[in-house]
């Protein structure tokens, strides 16, 4: 009986290793097409980034309570105001509830960033987000040009964005 259980266990382990090796890593890589997001505005409107083919895109995965996140967004909003028409920015929150997000957005009154609530962490998973903030820079054709995990500071992010000006 014990040998049979061990045999079954080893077979299950073997097949799970094979299956896990066949699955593609879901993280979004530089040079690949950006995955479509699955998120809504705070008014419930579904948002699609691939419909915005006329501008470069910035996707920021953030959370209220993350100091780096809440410092980068106001700087980004100001940068976008000074460089109209170059980027469309989306700030996607996969963590906080809509009331917390809305309170923060009302307080900050961003004019150049579209703030979104992730649908069941789908966008978060599609982009392989590992830490917050996570920032993806996407060109007009939908190709990921850069990705930044964690806090790199506003000056470094601004330098990366300035490449597109």
C-alpha positions as a Markdown table, in Angstrom:
| # | Residue | x | y | z |
|---|---|---|---|---|
| 1 | Unk | 0.0 | 0.0 | 0.0 |
| 2 | Unk | 2.8 | 2.4 | 0.9 |
| 3 | Unk | 4.7 | 1.7 | -2.3 |
| 4 | Unk | 1.5 | 2.4 | -4.3 |
| 5 | Unk | 1.0 | 5.8 | -2.5 |
| 6 | Unk | 4.6 | 6.8 | -3.1 |
| 7 | Unk | 4.3 | 5.8 | -6.8 |
| 8 | Unk | 1.1 | 7.9 | -7.2 |
| 9 | Unk | 2.8 | 10.8 | -5.4 |
| 10 | Unk | 5.9 | 10.6 | -7.7 |
| 11 | Unk | 3.7 | 10.4 | -10.8 |
| 12 | Unk | 1.7 | 13.5 | -9.7 |
| 13 | Unk | 4.9 | 15.4 | -9.0 |
| 14 | Unk | 6.4 | 14.4 | -12.3 |
| 15 | Unk | 3.3 | 15.5 | -14.3 |
| 16 | Unk | 3.0 | 18.8 | -12.3 |
| 17 | Unk | 6.6 | 19.6 | -13.1 |
| 18 | Unk | 6.0 | 18.9 | -16.8 |
| 19 | Unk | 2.9 | 21.0 | -16.9 |
| 20 | Unk | 4.5 | 23.9 | -15.1 |
| 21 | Unk | 7.4 | 23.8 | -17.6 |
| 22 | Unk | 5.0 | 24.2 | -20.4 |
| 23 | Unk | 3.3 | 27.3 | -19.1 |
| 24 | Unk | 4.6 | 30.6 | -20.4 |
| 25 | Unk | 5.7 | 33.2 | -17.8 |
| 26 | Unk | 2.9 | 35.7 | -17.7 |
| 27 | Unk | 5.1 | 38.7 | -17.0 |
| 28 | Unk | 5.3 | 41.4 | -19.6 |
| 29 | Unk | 8.8 | 41.6 | -21.1 |
| 30 | Unk | 10.6 | 44.5 | -22.8 |
| 31 | Unk | 10.2 | 44.2 | -26.6 |
| 32 | Unk | 6.9 | 42.3 | -26.4 |
| 33 | Unk | 3.4 | 43.5 | -27.0 |
| 34 | Unk | 1.9 | 44.9 | -23.9 |
| 35 | Unk | -1.0 | 42.8 | -22.5 |
| 36 | Unk | -4.4 | 44.4 | -22.6 |
| 37 | Unk | -5.4 | 45.7 | -19.2 |
| 38 | Unk | -8.7 | 44.6 | -17.5 |
| 39 | Unk | -9.6 | 47.6 | -15.4 |
| 40 | Unk | -12.4 | 50.2 | -15.0 |
| 41 | Unk | -12.5 | 53.8 | -14.2 |
| 42 | Unk | -13.9 | 54.8 | -10.8 |
| 43 | Unk | -17.2 | 55.5 | -12.6 |
| 44 | Unk | -17.3 | 51.9 | -13.9 |
| 45 | Unk | -16.2 | 52.5 | -17.5 |
| 46 | Unk | -14.1 | 49.7 | -19.0 |
| 47 | Unk | -10.7 | 50.9 | -20.2 |
| 48 | Unk | -8.6 | 49.5 | -23.1 |
| 49 | Unk | -5.1 | 50.7 | -23.7 |
| 50 | Unk | -4.8 | 49.2 | -27.2 |
| 51 | Unk | -7.5 | 51.5 | -28.4 |
| 52 | Unk | -5.1 | 54.4 | -27.8 |
| 53 | Unk | -2.7 | 54.0 | -30.7 |
| 54 | Unk | -1.8 | 57.6 | -31.2 |
| 55 | Unk | 0.3 | 58.1 | -28.1 |
| 56 | Unk | 2.9 | 56.3 | -25.9 |
| 57 | Unk | 1.5 | 54.9 | -22.7 |
| 58 | Unk | 2.6 | 54.7 | -19.1 |
| 59 | Unk | 1.1 | 52.2 | -16.8 |
| 60 | Unk | 1.7 | 52.6 | -13.1 |
| 61 | Unk | 0.6 | 49.9 | -10.8 |
| 62 | Unk | 0.3 | 51.5 | -7.4 |
| 63 | Unk | -1.4 | 51.3 | -4.0 |
| 64 | Unk | -2.5 | 53.9 | -1.5 |
| 65 | Unk | -0.2 | 53.6 | 1.5 |
| 66 | Unk | 2.9 | 53.0 | -0.7 |
| 67 | Unk | 5.0 | 56.1 | -0.1 |
| 68 | Unk | 6.9 | 55.6 | -3.4 |
| 69 | Unk | 3.6 | 55.2 | -5.3 |
| 70 | Unk | 2.0 | 58.3 | -3.9 |
| 71 | Unk | 5.2 | 60.4 | -4.5 |
| 72 | Unk | 5.6 | 59.3 | -8.2 |
| 73 | Unk | 2.0 | 60.0 | -9.3 |
| 74 | Unk | 1.9 | 63.8 | -8.6 |
| 75 | Unk | 5.3 | 64.2 | -10.3 |
| 76 | Unk | 4.1 | 62.2 | -13.3 |
| 77 | Unk | 0.9 | 64.2 | -13.5 |
| 78 | Unk | 2.9 | 67.5 | -13.6 |
| 79 | Unk | 5.3 | 66.0 | -16.2 |
| 80 | Unk | 2.4 | 65.0 | -18.4 |
| 81 | Unk | 0.9 | 68.5 | -18.2 |
| 82 | Unk | 4.2 | 70.0 | -19.4 |
| 83 | Unk | 4.4 | 67.5 | -22.3 |
| 84 | Unk | 0.9 | 67.3 | -23.7 |
| 85 | Unk | 0.1 | 64.6 | -26.3 |
| 86 | Unk | 3.2 | 62.5 | -25.8 |
| 87 | Unk | 1.9 | 60.0 | -23.3 |
| 88 | Unk | -1.4 | 58.6 | -22.0 |
| 89 | Unk | -0.9 | 57.5 | -18.3 |
| 90 | Unk | -2.9 | 54.9 | -16.5 |
| 91 | Unk | -2.6 | 54.4 | -12.7 |
| 92 | Unk | -3.9 | 50.9 | -11.9 |
| 93 | Unk | -4.7 | 50.0 | -8.3 |
| 94 | Unk | -5.1 | 46.3 | -7.6 |
| 95 | Unk | -5.1 | 46.5 | -3.8 |
| 96 | Unk | -7.2 | 49.2 | -2.3 |
| 97 | Unk | -11.0 | 49.4 | -2.5 |
| 98 | Unk | -12.7 | 52.1 | -4.7 |
| 99 | Unk | -13.5 | 54.4 | -1.8 |
| 100 | Unk | -9.9 | 54.6 | -0.7 |
| 101 | Unk | -8.8 | 55.2 | -4.3 |
| 102 | Unk | -11.4 | 57.8 | -4.9 |
| 103 | Unk | -10.6 | 59.7 | -1.7 |
| 104 | Unk | -6.9 | 59.9 | -2.7 |
| 105 | Unk | -7.7 | 60.9 | -6.2 |
| 106 | Unk | -10.1 | 63.6 | -5.0 |
| 107 | Unk | -7.4 | 65.0 | -2.7 |
| 108 | Unk | -4.8 | 65.0 | -5.4 |
| 109 | Unk | -7.0 | 66.1 | -8.3 |
| 110 | Unk | -4.9 | 64.6 | -11.1 |
| 111 | Unk | -5.7 | 66.0 | -14.5 |
| 112 | Unk | -3.4 | 63.9 | -16.8 |
| 113 | Unk | -3.6 | 60.5 | -15.3 |
| 114 | Unk | -6.5 | 58.0 | -15.8 |
| 115 | Unk | -6.9 | 56.2 | -12.5 |
| 116 | Unk | -8.3 | 52.7 | -12.7 |
| 117 | Unk | -9.3 | 49.9 | -10.4 |
| 118 | Unk | -8.0 | 46.5 | -11.6 |
| 119 | Unk | -10.6 | 43.8 | -12.2 |
| 120 | Unk | -9.8 | 40.9 | -9.8 |
| 121 | Unk | -6.0 | 41.6 | -10.1 |
| 122 | Unk | -6.2 | 40.5 | -13.8 |
| 123 | Unk | -4.0 | 43.3 | -15.1 |
| 124 | Unk | -1.6 | 42.9 | -12.1 |
| 125 | Unk | -1.1 | 39.3 | -13.1 |
| 126 | Unk | -0.9 | 39.9 | -16.8 |
| 127 | Unk | 2.0 | 42.3 | -16.3 |
| 128 | Unk | 3.7 | 40.0 | -13.7 |
| 129 | Unk | 3.8 | 42.8 | -11.1 |
| 130 | Unk | 6.2 | 41.8 | -8.3 |
| 131 | Unk | 6.4 | 45.1 | -6.3 |
| 132 | Unk | 4.8 | 48.5 | -6.1 |
| 133 | Unk | 5.2 | 50.8 | -7.8 |
| 134 | Unk | 5.7 | 49.0 | -11.1 |
| 135 | Unk | 5.9 | 51.1 | -14.2 |
| 136 | Unk | 5.6 | 50.1 | -17.8 |
| 137 | Unk | 6.5 | 52.4 | -20.7 |
| 138 | Unk | 4.7 | 51.3 | -23.9 |
| 139 | Unk | 5.3 | 52.9 | -27.4 |
| 140 | Unk | 2.5 | 53.9 | -29.9 |
| 141 | Unk | 2.7 | 50.4 | -31.4 |
| 142 | Unk | 1.9 | 48.7 | -28.1 |
| 143 | Unk | 5.5 | 47.4 | -27.5 |
| 144 | Unk | 6.9 | 47.5 | -24.0 |
| 145 | Unk | 9.9 | 49.7 | -24.1 |
| 146 | Unk | 10.8 | 49.7 | -20.4 |
| 147 | Unk | 9.6 | 48.4 | -17.1 |
| 148 | Unk | 10.6 | 49.6 | -13.7 |
| 149 | Unk | 10.0 | 47.6 | -10.5 |
| 150 | Unk | 10.1 | 49.6 | -7.3 |
| 151 | Unk | 11.2 | 53.1 | -6.5 |
| 152 | Unk | 13.8 | 54.5 | -8.8 |
| 153 | Unk | 13.2 | 58.1 | -7.9 |
| 154 | Unk | 11.5 | 60.8 | -9.9 |
| 155 | Unk | 14.7 | 62.1 | -11.6 |
| 156 | Unk | 15.5 | 58.6 | -13.0 |
| 157 | Unk | 12.0 | 58.0 | -14.2 |
| 158 | Unk | 11.8 | 61.5 | -15.8 |
| 159 | Unk | 15.1 | 60.7 | -17.6 |
| 160 | Unk | 13.5 | 57.5 | -19.0 |
| 161 | Unk | 10.4 | 59.3 | -20.1 |
| 162 | Unk | 12.4 | 62.2 | -21.6 |
| 163 | Unk | 13.7 | 59.7 | -24.2 |
| 164 | Unk | 10.3 | 59.9 | -25.9 |
| 165 | Unk | 10.2 | 63.7 | -26.2 |
